[in-house]
Amino acid sequence: MKKTDLIEAISKQSMISHSESKRCVEVILKEISLSITSGEGVEVRGFGGFYKRHRKRRVGINPKTGEKTEIAEKFVPFFKPGKFLKEAANKG
């Protein structure tokens, strides 16, 4: 599902205009992004949580050349699915 598909589904199910549902999706995604970047994270019970995770510095290997390259430490966004989502994914 793409962002436009999500907007369309919200518009149909909630009986609001396409532009209002688009604005809702954009606000939700913006707030999730801001919360992750601030280090706070977002937790939706039954669905999962969005967090910022730290990756240590490491040595990587270029698969084409075999050359070793040092990869700097960094923070990456991370999603941890909730129990309900895990169970639903395994059923279907």
PDB file of N, CA, C and O in Angstrom:
ATOM      1  N   MET A   1       0.836  -1.176   0.000  1.00  0.00           N
ATOM      2  CA  MET A   1       0.000   0.000   0.000  1.00  0.00           C
ATOM      3  C   MET A   1       0.882   1.241   0.000  1.00  0.00           C
ATOM      4  O   MET A   1       1.840   1.347   0.766  1.00  0.00           O
ATOM      5  N   LYS A   2       0.545   2.148  -0.852  1.00  0.00           N
ATOM      6  CA  LYS A   2       1.263   3.421  -0.942  1.00  0.00           C
ATOM      7  C   LYS A   2       0.524   4.484  -0.135  1.00  0.00           C
ATOM      8  O   LYS A   2      -0.604   4.279   0.315  1.00  0.00           O
ATOM      9  N   LYS A   3       1.185   5.612   0.034  1.00  0.00           N
ATOM     10  CA  LYS A   3       0.594   6.721   0.783  1.00  0.00           C
ATOM     11  C   LYS A   3      -0.731   7.151   0.165  1.00  0.00           C
ATOM     12  O   LYS A   3      -1.690   7.424   0.888  1.00  0.00           O
ATOM     13  N   THR A   4      -0.797   7.215  -1.161  1.00  0.00           N
ATOM     14  CA  THR A   4      -2.037   7.625  -1.826  1.00  0.00           C
ATOM     15  C   THR A   4      -3.156   6.610  -1.590  1.00  0.00           C
ATOM     16  O   THR A   4      -4.320   6.991  -1.461  1.00  0.00           O
ATOM     17  N   ASP A   5      -2.811   5.321  -1.534  1.00  0.00           N
ATOM     18  CA  ASP A   5      -3.811   4.288  -1.248  1.00  0.00           C
ATOM     19  C   ASP A   5      -4.346   4.428   0.170  1.00  0.00           C
ATOM     20  O   ASP A   5      -5.541   4.256   0.410  1.00  0.00           O
ATOM     21  N   LEU A   6      -3.462   4.739   1.104  1.00  0.00           N
ATOM     22  CA  LEU A   6      -3.859   4.943   2.493  1.00  0.00           C
ATOM     23  C   LEU A   6      -4.793   6.148   2.607  1.00  0.00           C
ATOM     24  O   LEU A   6      -5.805   6.094   3.306  1.00  0.00           O
ATOM     25  N   ILE A   7      -4.450   7.219   1.925  1.00  0.00           N
ATOM     26  CA  ILE A   7      -5.288   8.423   1.938  1.00  0.00           C
ATOM     27  C   ILE A   7      -6.678   8.102   1.390  1.00  0.00           C
ATOM     28  O   ILE A   7      -7.686   8.528   1.953  1.00  0.00           O
ATOM     29  N   GLU A   8      -6.725   7.364   0.311  1.00  0.00           N
ATOM     30  CA  GLU A   8      -8.003   6.990  -0.306  1.00  0.00           C
ATOM     31  C   GLU A   8      -8.836   6.113   0.627  1.00  0.00           C
ATOM     32  O   GLU A   8     -10.045   6.313   0.746  1.00  0.00           O
ATOM     33  N   ALA A   9      -8.205   5.150   1.285  1.00  0.00           N
ATOM     34  CA  ALA A   9      -8.915   4.258   2.209  1.00  0.00           C
ATOM     35  C   ALA A   9      -9.476   5.033   3.395  1.00  0.00           C
ATOM     36  O   ALA A   9     -10.608   4.790   3.813  1.00  0.00           O
ATOM     37  N   ILE A  10      -8.705   5.951   3.934  1.00  0.00           N
ATOM     38  CA  ILE A  10      -9.173   6.770   5.058  1.00  0.00           C
ATOM     39  C   ILE A  10     -10.333   7.653   4.621  1.00  0.00           C
ATOM     40  O   ILE A  10     -11.311   7.818   5.350  1.00  0.00           O
ATOM     41  N   SER A  11     -10.217   8.210   3.439  1.00  0.00           N
ATOM     42  CA  SER A  11     -11.270   9.074   2.912  1.00  0.00           C
ATOM     43  C   SER A  11     -12.586   8.305   2.767  1.00  0.00           C
ATOM     44  O   SER A  11     -13.645   8.814   3.136  1.00  0.00           O
ATOM     45  N   LYS A  12     -12.524   7.093   2.238  1.00  0.00           N
ATOM     46  CA  LYS A  12     -13.739   6.292   2.032  1.00  0.00           C
ATOM     47  C   LYS A  12     -14.338   5.811   3.356  1.00  0.00           C
ATOM     48  O   LYS A  12     -15.548   5.899   3.561  1.00  0.00           O
ATOM     49  N   GLN A  13     -13.494   5.304   4.246  1.00  0.00           N
ATOM     50  CA  GLN A  13     -14.002   4.710   5.490  1.00  0.00           C
ATOM     51  C   GLN A  13     -14.495   5.742   6.489  1.00  0.00           C
ATOM     52  O   GLN A  13     -15.418   5.460   7.254  1.00  0.00           O
ATOM     53  N   SER A  14     -13.909   6.920   6.503  1.00  0.00           N
ATOM     54  CA  SER A  14     -14.303   7.932   7.489  1.00  0.00           C
ATOM     55  C   SER A  14     -15.274   8.960   6.917  1.00  0.00           C
ATOM     56  O   SER A  14     -15.733   9.850   7.632  1.00  0.00           O
ATOM     57  N   MET A  15     -15.583   8.838   5.642  1.00  0.00           N
ATOM     58  CA  MET A  15     -16.520   9.751   4.981  1.00  0.00           C
ATOM     59  C   MET A  15     -16.074  11.212   5.067  1.00  0.00           C
ATOM     60  O   MET A  15     -16.898  12.106   5.255  1.00  0.00           O
ATOM     61  N   ILE A  16     -14.771  11.447   4.927  1.00  0.00           N
ATOM     62  CA  ILE A  16     -14.256  12.815   4.861  1.00  0.00           C
ATOM     63  C   ILE A  16     -13.654  13.028   3.480  1.00  0.00           C
ATOM     64  O   ILE A  16     -13.427  12.073   2.738  1.00  0.00           O
ATOM     65  N   SER A  17     -13.402  14.267   3.147  1.00  0.00           N
ATOM     66  CA  SER A  17     -12.890  14.571   1.815  1.00  0.00           C
ATOM     67  C   SER A  17     -11.472  14.047   1.638  1.00  0.00           C
ATOM     68  O   SER A  17     -10.752  13.784   2.601  1.00  0.00           O
ATOM     69  N   HIS A  18     -11.103  13.907   0.387  1.00  0.00           N
ATOM     70  CA  HIS A  18      -9.756  13.427   0.053  1.00  0.00           C
ATOM     71  C   HIS A  18      -8.696  14.372   0.605  1.00  0.00           C
ATOM     72  O   HIS A  18      -7.675  13.922   1.125  1.00  0.00           O
ATOM     73  N   SER A  19      -8.929  15.677   0.498  1.00  0.00           N
ATOM     74  CA  SER A  19      -7.947  16.653   0.979  1.00  0.00           C
ATOM     75  C   SER A  19      -7.812  16.614   2.504  1.00  0.00           C
ATOM     76  O   SER A  19      -6.712  16.793   3.026  1.00  0.00           O
ATOM     77  N   GLU A  20      -8.904  16.385   3.216  1.00  0.00           N
ATOM     78  CA  GLU A  20      -8.833  16.284   4.674  1.00  0.00           C
ATOM     79  C   GLU A  20      -8.091  15.023   5.108  1.00  0.00           C
ATOM     80  O   GLU A  20      -7.290  15.060   6.042  1.00  0.00           O
ATOM     81  N   SER A  21      -8.359  13.912   4.430  1.00  0.00           N
ATOM     82  CA  SER A  21      -7.665  12.671   4.789  1.00  0.00           C
ATOM     83  C   SER A  21      -6.184  12.761   4.437  1.00  0.00           C
ATOM     84  O   SER A  21      -5.344  12.202   5.141  1.00  0.00           O
ATOM     85  N   LYS A  22      -5.860  13.462   3.352  1.00  0.00           N
ATOM     86  CA  LYS A  22      -4.455  13.662   2.996  1.00  0.00           C
ATOM     87  C   LYS A  22      -3.745  14.467   4.081  1.00  0.00           C
ATOM     88  O   LYS A  22      -2.626  14.139   4.478  1.00  0.00           O
ATOM     89  N   ARG A  23      -4.396  15.509   4.551  1.00  0.00           N
ATOM     90  CA  ARG A  23      -3.830  16.346   5.615  1.00  0.00           C
ATOM     91  C   ARG A  23      -3.637  15.530   6.896  1.00  0.00           C
ATOM     92  O   ARG A  23      -2.621  15.684   7.574  1.00  0.00           O
ATOM     93  N   CYS A  24      -4.581  14.681   7.230  1.00  0.00           N
ATOM     94  CA  CYS A  24      -4.479  13.832   8.426  1.00  0.00           C
ATOM     95  C   CYS A  24      -3.273  12.904   8.334  1.00  0.00           C
ATOM     96  O   CYS A  24      -2.504  12.790   9.288  1.00  0.00           O
ATOM     97  N   VAL A  25      -3.106  12.244   7.199  1.00  0.00           N
ATOM     98  CA  VAL A  25      -1.982  11.327   7.007  1.00  0.00           C
ATOM     99  C   VAL A  25      -0.663  12.083   7.095  1.00  0.00           C
ATOM    100  O   VAL A  25       0.283  11.609   7.725  1.00  0.00           O
ATOM    101  N   GLU A  26      -0.590  13.256   6.468  1.00  0.00           N
ATOM    102  CA  GLU A  26       0.646  14.043   6.496  1.00  0.00           C
ATOM    103  C   GLU A  26       0.987  14.509   7.915  1.00  0.00           C
ATOM    104  O   GLU A  26       2.157  14.510   8.300  1.00  0.00           O
ATOM    105  N   VAL A  27      -0.014  14.901   8.685  1.00  0.00           N
ATOM    106  CA  VAL A  27       0.226  15.328  10.064  1.00  0.00           C
ATOM    107  C   VAL A  27       0.714  14.148  10.907  1.00  0.00           C
ATOM    108  O   VAL A  27       1.655  14.294  11.688  1.00  0.00           O
ATOM    109  N   ILE A  28       0.093  12.999  10.757  1.00  0.00           N
ATOM    110  CA  ILE A  28       0.503  11.813  11.514  1.00  0.00           C
ATOM    111  C   ILE A  28       1.937  11.433  11.180  1.00  0.00           C
ATOM    112  O   ILE A  28       2.735  11.185  12.084  1.00  0.00           O
ATOM    113  N   LEU A  29       2.275  11.383   9.902  1.00  0.00           N
ATOM    114  CA  LEU A  29       3.633  11.012   9.502  1.00  0.00           C
ATOM    115  C   LEU A  29       4.665  12.039   9.978  1.00  0.00           C
ATOM    116  O   LEU A  29       5.771  11.676  10.378  1.00  0.00           O
ATOM    117  N   LYS A  30       4.294  13.323   9.932  1.00  0.00           N
ATOM    118  CA  LYS A  30       5.197  14.376  10.396  1.00  0.00           C
ATOM    119  C   LYS A  30       5.451  14.235  11.892  1.00  0.00           C
ATOM    120  O   LYS A  30       6.594  14.342  12.336  1.00  0.00           O
ATOM    121  N   GLU A  31       4.409  13.998  12.669  1.00  0.00           N
ATOM    122  CA  GLU A  31       4.552  13.865  14.117  1.00  0.00           C
ATOM    123  C   GLU A  31       5.351  12.622  14.491  1.00  0.00           C
ATOM    124  O   GLU A  31       6.148  12.666  15.428  1.00  0.00           O
ATOM    125  N   ILE A  32       5.155  11.526  13.785  1.00  0.00           N
ATOM    126  CA  ILE A  32       5.946  10.314  14.028  1.00  0.00           C
ATOM    127  C   ILE A  32       7.409  10.602  13.733  1.00  0.00           C
ATOM    128  O   ILE A  32       8.282  10.228  14.516  1.00  0.00           O
ATOM    129  N   SER A  33       7.687  11.261  12.616  1.00  0.00           N
ATOM    130  CA  SER A  33       9.065  11.594  12.236  1.00  0.00           C
ATOM    131  C   SER A  33       9.726  12.501  13.265  1.00  0.00           C
ATOM    132  O   SER A  33      10.868  12.263  13.661  1.00  0.00           O
ATOM    133  N   LEU A  34       9.018  13.538  13.701  1.00  0.00           N
ATOM    134  CA  LEU A  34       9.567  14.462  14.696  1.00  0.00           C
ATOM    135  C   LEU A  34       9.841  13.748  16.016  1.00  0.00           C
ATOM    136  O   LEU A  34      10.854  14.007  16.666  1.00  0.00           O
ATOM    137  N   SER A  35       8.954  12.863  16.405  1.00  0.00           N
ATOM    138  CA  SER A  35       9.115  12.142  17.652  1.00  0.00           C
ATOM    139  C   SER A  35      10.307  11.179  17.594  1.00  0.00           C
ATOM    140  O   SER A  35      11.044  11.042  18.570  1.00  0.00           O
ATOM    141  N   ILE A  36      10.491  10.519  16.458  1.00  0.00           N
ATOM    142  CA  ILE A  36      11.630   9.606  16.297  1.00  0.00           C
ATOM    143  C   ILE A  36      12.941  10.381  16.322  1.00  0.00           C
ATOM    144  O   ILE A  36      13.884   9.986  17.009  1.00  0.00           O
ATOM    145  N   THR A  37      13.006  11.482  15.576  1.00  0.00           N
ATOM    146  CA  THR A  37      14.254  12.248  15.507  1.00  0.00           C
ATOM    147  C   THR A  37      14.612  12.895  16.841  1.00  0.00           C
ATOM    148  O   THR A  37      15.789  13.110  17.130  1.00  0.00           O
ATOM    149  N   SER A  38      13.608  13.206  17.654  1.00  0.00           N
ATOM    150  CA  SER A  38      13.892  13.795  18.962  1.00  0.00           C
ATOM    151  C   SER A  38      14.340  12.740  19.967  1.00  0.00           C
ATOM    152  O   SER A  38      14.832  13.084  21.041  1.00  0.00           O
ATOM    153  N   GLY A  39      14.177  11.462  19.633  1.00  0.00           N
ATOM    154  CA  GLY A  39      14.584  10.390  20.526  1.00  0.00           C
ATOM    155  C   GLY A  39      13.460   9.901  21.420  1.00  0.00           C
ATOM    156  O   GLY A  39      13.650   8.974  22.207  1.00  0.00           O
ATOM    157  N   GLU A  40      12.300  10.511  21.307  1.00  0.00           N
ATOM    158  CA  GLU A  40      11.165  10.155  22.149  1.00  0.00           C
ATOM    159  C   GLU A  40      10.504   8.853  21.700  1.00  0.00           C
ATOM    160  O   GLU A  40      10.186   8.003  22.532  1.00  0.00           O
ATOM    161  N   GLY A  41      10.296   8.692  20.413  1.00  0.00           N
ATOM    162  CA  GLY A  41       9.647   7.501  19.881  1.00  0.00           C
ATOM    163  C   GLY A  41       8.133   7.593  19.949  1.00  0.00           C
ATOM    164  O   GLY A  41       7.583   8.491  20.587  1.00  0.00           O
ATOM    165  N   VAL A  42       7.465   6.659  19.289  1.00  0.00           N
ATOM    166  CA  VAL A  42       6.009   6.593  19.263  1.00  0.00           C
ATOM    167  C   VAL A  42       5.605   5.151  19.530  1.00  0.00           C
ATOM    168  O   VAL A  42       6.153   4.227  18.929  1.00  0.00           O
ATOM    169  N   GLU A  43       4.653   4.959  20.425  1.00  0.00           N
ATOM    170  CA  GLU A  43       4.168   3.615  20.717  1.00  0.00           C
ATOM    171  C   GLU A  43       2.671   3.575  20.522  1.00  0.00           C
ATOM    172  O   GLU A  43       1.942   4.371  21.114  1.00  0.00           O
ATOM    173  N   VAL A  44       2.202   2.649  19.690  1.00  0.00           N
ATOM    174  CA  VAL A  44       0.778   2.451  19.451  1.00  0.00           C
ATOM    175  C   VAL A  44       0.451   1.049  19.967  1.00  0.00           C
ATOM    176  O   VAL A  44       0.846   0.055  19.358  1.00  0.00           O
ATOM    177  N   ARG A  45      -0.256   0.971  21.067  1.00  0.00           N
ATOM    178  CA  ARG A  45      -0.552  -0.316  21.699  1.00  0.00           C
ATOM    179  C   ARG A  45      -1.242  -1.250  20.713  1.00  0.00           C
ATOM    180  O   ARG A  45      -2.188  -0.856  20.032  1.00  0.00           O
ATOM    181  N   GLY A  46      -0.763  -2.490  20.641  1.00  0.00           N
ATOM    182  CA  GLY A  46      -1.332  -3.494  19.757  1.00  0.00           C
ATOM    183  C   GLY A  46      -0.769  -3.440  18.347  1.00  0.00           C
ATOM    184  O   GLY A  46      -0.867  -4.422  17.611  1.00  0.00           O
ATOM    185  N   PHE A  47      -0.193  -2.336  17.962  1.00  0.00           N
ATOM    186  CA  PHE A  47       0.369  -2.204  16.623  1.00  0.00           C
ATOM    187  C   PHE A  47       1.879  -2.293  16.652  1.00  0.00           C
ATOM    188  O   PHE A  47       2.467  -3.143  15.984  1.00  0.00           O
ATOM    189  N   GLY A  48       2.519  -1.407  17.432  1.00  0.00           N
ATOM    190  CA  GLY A  48       3.977  -1.434  17.532  1.00  0.00           C
ATOM    191  C   GLY A  48       4.529  -0.079  17.884  1.00  0.00           C
ATOM    192  O   GLY A  48       3.788   0.859  18.180  1.00  0.00           O
ATOM    193  N   GLY A  49       5.843   0.012  17.848  1.00  0.00           N
ATOM    194  CA  GLY A  49       6.496   1.251  18.212  1.00  0.00           C
ATOM    195  C   GLY A  49       7.541   1.671  17.195  1.00  0.00           C
ATOM    196  O   GLY A  49       8.178   0.836  16.553  1.00  0.00           O
ATOM    197  N   PHE A  50       7.704   2.968  17.063  1.00  0.00           N
ATOM    198  CA  PHE A  50       8.704   3.556  16.180  1.00  0.00           C
ATOM    199  C   PHE A  50       9.759   4.210  17.063  1.00  0.00           C
ATOM    200  O   PHE A  50       9.434   5.029  17.922  1.00  0.00           O
ATOM    201  N   TYR A  51      11.025   3.847  16.851  1.00  0.00           N
ATOM    202  CA  TYR A  51      12.100   4.330  17.704  1.00  0.00           C
ATOM    203  C   TYR A  51      13.319   4.727  16.884  1.00  0.00           C
ATOM    204  O   TYR A  51      13.414   4.439  15.690  1.00  0.00           O
ATOM    205  N   LYS A  52      14.238   5.390  17.554  1.00  0.00           N
ATOM    206  CA  LYS A  52      15.539   5.704  16.966  1.00  0.00           C
ATOM    207  C   LYS A  52      16.537   4.755  17.620  1.00  0.00           C
ATOM    208  O   LYS A  52      16.624   4.681  18.845  1.00  0.00           O
ATOM    209  N   ARG A  53      17.288   4.030  16.792  1.00  0.00           N
ATOM    210  CA  ARG A  53      18.237   3.050  17.302  1.00  0.00           C
ATOM    211  C   ARG A  53      19.654   3.417  16.874  1.00  0.00           C
ATOM    212  O   ARG A  53      19.872   3.889  15.759  1.00  0.00           O
ATOM    213  N   HIS A  54      20.602   3.198  17.759  1.00  0.00           N
ATOM    214  CA  HIS A  54      22.003   3.527  17.491  1.00  0.00           C
ATOM    215  C   HIS A  54      22.713   2.329  16.882  1.00  0.00           C
ATOM    216  O   HIS A  54      22.586   1.207  17.372  1.00  0.00           O
ATOM    217  N   ARG A  55      23.462   2.571  15.814  1.00  0.00           N
ATOM    218  CA  ARG A  55      24.302   1.530  15.206  1.00  0.00           C
ATOM    219  C   ARG A  55      25.752   1.903  15.431  1.00  0.00           C
ATOM    220  O   ARG A  55      26.168   3.029  15.155  1.00  0.00           O
ATOM    221  N   LYS A  56      26.519   0.949  15.934  1.00  0.00           N
ATOM    222  CA  LYS A  56      27.924   1.190  16.201  1.00  0.00           C
ATOM    223  C   LYS A  56      28.722   1.256  14.907  1.00  0.00           C
ATOM    224  O   LYS A  56      28.276   0.809  13.850  1.00  0.00           O
ATOM    225  N   ARG A  57      29.920   1.830  15.025  1.00  0.00           N
ATOM    226  CA  ARG A  57      30.849   1.875  13.893  1.00  0.00           C
ATOM    227  C   ARG A  57      31.265   0.443  13.581  1.00  0.00           C
ATOM    228  O   ARG A  57      31.452  -0.373  14.484  1.00  0.00           O
ATOM    229  N   ARG A  58      31.409   0.146  12.278  1.00  0.00           N
ATOM    230  CA  ARG A  58      31.777  -1.215  11.883  1.00  0.00           C
ATOM    231  C   ARG A  58      32.527  -1.191  10.563  1.00  0.00           C
ATOM    232  O   ARG A  58      32.613  -0.162   9.892  1.00  0.00           O
ATOM    233  N   VAL A  59      33.065  -2.345  10.207  1.00  0.00           N
ATOM    234  CA  VAL A  59      33.767  -2.488   8.941  1.00  0.00           C
ATOM    235  C   VAL A  59      32.856  -3.259   7.993  1.00  0.00           C
ATOM    236  O   VAL A  59      32.409  -4.361   8.310  1.00  0.00           O
ATOM    237  N   GLY A  60      32.586  -2.675   6.833  1.00  0.00           N
ATOM    238  CA  GLY A  60      31.768  -3.315   5.820  1.00  0.00           C
ATOM    239  C   GLY A  60      32.623  -3.731   4.642  1.00  0.00           C
ATOM    240  O   GLY A  60      33.743  -3.249   4.472  1.00  0.00           O
ATOM    241  N   ILE A  61      32.091  -4.628   3.830  1.00  0.00           N
ATOM    242  CA  ILE A  61      32.817  -5.112   2.656  1.00  0.00           C
ATOM    243  C   ILE A  61      31.987  -4.820   1.414  1.00  0.00           C
ATOM    244  O   ILE A  61      30.812  -5.178   1.343  1.00  0.00           O
ATOM    245  N   ASN A  62      32.610  -4.165   0.436  1.00  0.00           N
ATOM    246  CA  ASN A  62      31.955  -3.895  -0.844  1.00  0.00           C
ATOM    247  C   ASN A  62      31.814  -5.229  -1.573  1.00  0.00           C
ATOM    248  O   ASN A  62      32.825  -5.869  -1.861  1.00  0.00           O
ATOM    249  N   PRO A  63      30.593  -5.670  -1.881  1.00  0.00           N
ATOM    250  CA  PRO A  63      30.416  -6.977  -2.511  1.00  0.00           C
ATOM    251  C   PRO A  63      31.005  -7.086  -3.920  1.00  0.00           C
ATOM    252  O   PRO A  63      31.370  -8.181  -4.348  1.00  0.00           O
ATOM    253  N   LYS A  64      31.101  -5.977  -4.638  1.00  0.00           N
ATOM    254  CA  LYS A  64      31.654  -6.028  -5.995  1.00  0.00           C
ATOM    255  C   LYS A  64      33.172  -6.155  -5.990  1.00  0.00           C
ATOM    256  O   LYS A  64      33.738  -6.968  -6.720  1.00  0.00           O
ATOM    257  N   THR A  65      33.832  -5.339  -5.155  1.00  0.00           N
ATOM    258  CA  THR A  65      35.296  -5.291  -5.186  1.00  0.00           C
ATOM    259  C   THR A  65      35.949  -6.076  -4.053  1.00  0.00           C
ATOM    260  O   THR A  65      37.132  -6.407  -4.131  1.00  0.00           O
ATOM    261  N   GLY A  66      35.190  -6.375  -3.000  1.00  0.00           N
ATOM    262  CA  GLY A  66      35.760  -7.047  -1.842  1.00  0.00           C
ATOM    263  C   GLY A  66      36.542  -6.106  -0.941  1.00  0.00           C
ATOM    264  O   GLY A  66      37.150  -6.539   0.037  1.00  0.00           O
ATOM    265  N   GLU A  67      36.530  -4.824  -1.267  1.00  0.00           N
ATOM    266  CA  GLU A  67      37.265  -3.823  -0.503  1.00  0.00           C
ATOM    267  C   GLU A  67      36.581  -3.564   0.840  1.00  0.00           C
ATOM    268  O   GLU A  67      35.359  -3.430   0.899  1.00  0.00           O
ATOM    269  N   LYS A  68      37.371  -3.493   1.922  1.00  0.00           N
ATOM    270  CA  LYS A  68      36.841  -3.212   3.248  1.00  0.00           C
ATOM    271  C   LYS A  68      36.712  -1.698   3.419  1.00  0.00           C
ATOM    272  O   LYS A  68      37.602  -0.934   3.046  1.00  0.00           O
ATOM    273  N   THR A  69      35.586  -1.292   3.990  1.00  0.00           N
ATOM    274  CA  THR A  69      35.292   0.121   4.202  1.00  0.00           C
ATOM    275  C   THR A  69      34.763   0.304   5.611  1.00  0.00           C
ATOM    276  O   THR A  69      33.961  -0.497   6.092  1.00  0.00           O
ATOM    277  N   GLU A  70      35.213   1.359   6.269  1.00  0.00           N
ATOM    278  CA  GLU A  70      34.706   1.641   7.605  1.00  0.00           C
ATOM    279  C   GLU A  70      33.399   2.418   7.495  1.00  0.00           C
ATOM    280  O   GLU A  70      33.314   3.421   6.787  1.00  0.00           O
ATOM    281  N   ILE A  71      32.389   1.939   8.204  1.00  0.00           N
ATOM    282  CA  ILE A  71      31.085   2.587   8.221  1.00  0.00           C
ATOM    283  C   ILE A  71      30.934   3.291   9.563  1.00  0.00           C
ATOM    284  O   ILE A  71      31.057   2.666  10.616  1.00  0.00           O
ATOM    285  N   ALA A  72      30.669   4.581   9.524  1.00  0.00           N
ATOM    286  CA  ALA A  72      30.578   5.398  10.742  1.00  0.00           C
ATOM    287  C   ALA A  72      29.351   5.010  11.564  1.00  0.00           C
ATOM    288  O   ALA A  72      28.383   4.454  11.044  1.00  0.00           O
ATOM    289  N   GLU A  73      29.415   5.318  12.865  1.00  0.00           N
ATOM    290  CA  GLU A  73      28.253   5.085  13.712  1.00  0.00           C
ATOM    291  C   GLU A  73      27.144   6.049  13.318  1.00  0.00           C
ATOM    292  O   GLU A  73      27.405   7.153  12.839  1.00  0.00           O
ATOM    293  N   LYS A  74      25.907   5.621  13.523  1.00  0.00           N
ATOM    294  CA  LYS A  74      24.778   6.455  13.127  1.00  0.00           C
ATOM    295  C   LYS A  74      23.512   6.010  13.853  1.00  0.00           C
ATOM    296  O   LYS A  74      23.471   4.944  14.468  1.00  0.00           O
ATOM    297  N   PHE A  75      22.501   6.834  13.770  1.00  0.00           N
ATOM    298  CA  PHE A  75      21.186   6.491  14.281  1.00  0.00           C
ATOM    299  C   PHE A  75      20.291   6.154  13.093  1.00  0.00           C
ATOM    300  O   PHE A  75      20.368   6.793  12.043  1.00  0.00           O
ATOM    301  N   VAL A  76      19.441   5.142  13.271  1.00  0.00           N
ATOM    302  CA  VAL A  76      18.528   4.733  12.210  1.00  0.00           C
ATOM    303  C   VAL A  76      17.126   4.576  12.791  1.00  0.00           C
ATOM    304  O   VAL A  76      16.982   4.219  13.961  1.00  0.00           O
ATOM    305  N   PRO A  77      16.090   4.838  11.992  1.00  0.00           N
ATOM    306  CA  PRO A  77      14.730   4.597  12.474  1.00  0.00           C
ATOM    307  C   PRO A  77      14.478   3.095  12.578  1.00  0.00           C
ATOM    308  O   PRO A  77      15.005   2.314  11.786  1.00  0.00           O
ATOM    309  N   PHE A  78      13.670   2.699  13.559  1.00  0.00           N
ATOM    310  CA  PHE A  78      13.426   1.287  13.811  1.00  0.00           C
ATOM    311  C   PHE A  78      11.958   1.102  14.177  1.00  0.00           C
ATOM    312  O   PHE A  78      11.391   1.914  14.908  1.00  0.00           O
ATOM    313  N   PHE A  79      11.341   0.033  13.667  1.00  0.00           N
ATOM    314  CA  PHE A  79       9.962  -0.302  14.012  1.00  0.00           C
ATOM    315  C   PHE A  79       9.950  -1.645  14.717  1.00  0.00           C
ATOM    316  O   PHE A  79      10.498  -2.626  14.215  1.00  0.00           O
ATOM    317  N   LYS A  80       9.323  -1.682  15.881  1.00  0.00           N
ATOM    318  CA  LYS A  80       9.170  -2.928  16.622  1.00  0.00           C
ATOM    319  C   LYS A  80       7.682  -3.273  16.638  1.00  0.00           C
ATOM    320  O   LYS A  80       6.894  -2.570  17.271  1.00  0.00           O
ATOM    321  N   PRO A  81       7.288  -4.348  15.949  1.00  0.00           N
ATOM    322  CA  PRO A  81       5.868  -4.691  15.897  1.00  0.00           C
ATOM    323  C   PRO A  81       5.344  -5.147  17.258  1.00  0.00           C
ATOM    324  O   PRO A  81       6.074  -5.746  18.048  1.00  0.00           O
ATOM    325  N   GLY A  82       4.076  -4.857  17.517  1.00  0.00           N
ATOM    326  CA  GLY A  82       3.421  -5.286  18.746  1.00  0.00           C
ATOM    327  C   GLY A  82       2.965  -6.727  18.653  1.00  0.00           C
ATOM    328  O   GLY A  82       3.014  -7.335  17.584  1.00  0.00           O
ATOM    329  N   LYS A  83       2.528  -7.264  19.763  1.00  0.00           N
ATOM    330  CA  LYS A  83       2.123  -8.669  19.840  1.00  0.00           C
ATOM    331  C   LYS A  83       0.988  -8.978  18.863  1.00  0.00           C
ATOM    332  O   LYS A  83       1.034  -9.987  18.159  1.00  0.00           O
ATOM    333  N   PHE A  84      -0.025  -8.118  18.819  1.00  0.00           N
ATOM    334  CA  PHE A  84      -1.167  -8.345  17.934  1.00  0.00           C
ATOM    335  C   PHE A  84      -0.735  -8.386  16.470  1.00  0.00           C
ATOM    336  O   PHE A  84      -1.186  -9.246  15.713  1.00  0.00           O
ATOM    337  N   LEU A  85       0.136  -7.461  16.069  1.00  0.00           N
ATOM    338  CA  LEU A  85       0.599  -7.402  14.683  1.00  0.00           C
ATOM    339  C   LEU A  85       1.439  -8.630  14.333  1.00  0.00           C
ATOM    340  O   LEU A  85       1.309  -9.178  13.238  1.00  0.00           O
ATOM    341  N   LYS A  86       2.293  -9.062  15.251  1.00  0.00           N
ATOM    342  CA  LYS A  86       3.092 -10.268  15.028  1.00  0.00           C
ATOM    343  C   LYS A  86       2.221 -11.485  14.818  1.00  0.00           C
ATOM    344  O   LYS A  86       2.442 -12.271  13.897  1.00  0.00           O
ATOM    345  N   GLU A  87       1.214 -11.639  15.692  1.00  0.00           N
ATOM    346  CA  GLU A  87       0.307 -12.780  15.585  1.00  0.00           C
ATOM    347  C   GLU A  87      -0.505 -12.731  14.299  1.00  0.00           C
ATOM    348  O   GLU A  87      -0.697 -13.760  13.652  1.00  0.00           O
ATOM    349  N   ALA A  88      -0.980 -11.561  13.924  1.00  0.00           N
ATOM    350  CA  ALA A  88      -1.759 -11.412  12.692  1.00  0.00           C
ATOM    351  C   ALA A  88      -0.918 -11.724  11.461  1.00  0.00           C
ATOM    352  O   ALA A  88      -1.414 -12.328  10.510  1.00  0.00           O
ATOM    353  N   ALA A  89       0.345 -11.319  11.469  1.00  0.00           N
ATOM    354  CA  ALA A  89       1.239 -11.571  10.331  1.00  0.00           C
ATOM    355  C   ALA A  89       1.527 -13.059  10.198  1.00  0.00           C
ATOM    356  O   ALA A  89       1.636 -13.566   9.082  1.00  0.00           O
ATOM    357  N   ASN A  90       1.651 -13.765  11.312  1.00  0.00           N
ATOM    358  CA  ASN A  90       1.952 -15.183  11.276  1.00  0.00           C
ATOM    359  C   ASN A  90       0.754 -16.035  10.888  1.00  0.00           C
ATOM    360  O   ASN A  90       0.923 -17.155  10.406  1.00  0.00           O
ATOM    361  N   LYS A  91      -0.447 -15.522  11.092  1.00  0.00           N
ATOM    362  CA  LYS A  91      -1.652 -16.261  10.708  1.00  0.00           C
ATOM    363  C   LYS A  91      -1.891 -16.230   9.212  1.00  0.00           C
ATOM    364  O   LYS A  91      -2.376 -17.197   8.626  1.00  0.00           O
ATOM    365  N   GLY A  92      -1.537 -15.083   8.589  1.00  0.00           N
ATOM    366  CA  GLY A  92      -1.982 -14.880   7.234  1.00  0.00           C
ATOM    367  C   GLY A  92      -1.045 -15.071   6.149  1.00  0.00           C
ATOM    368  O   GLY A  92      -1.406 -14.902   4.984  1.00  0.00           O
TER     369      GLY A  92
END
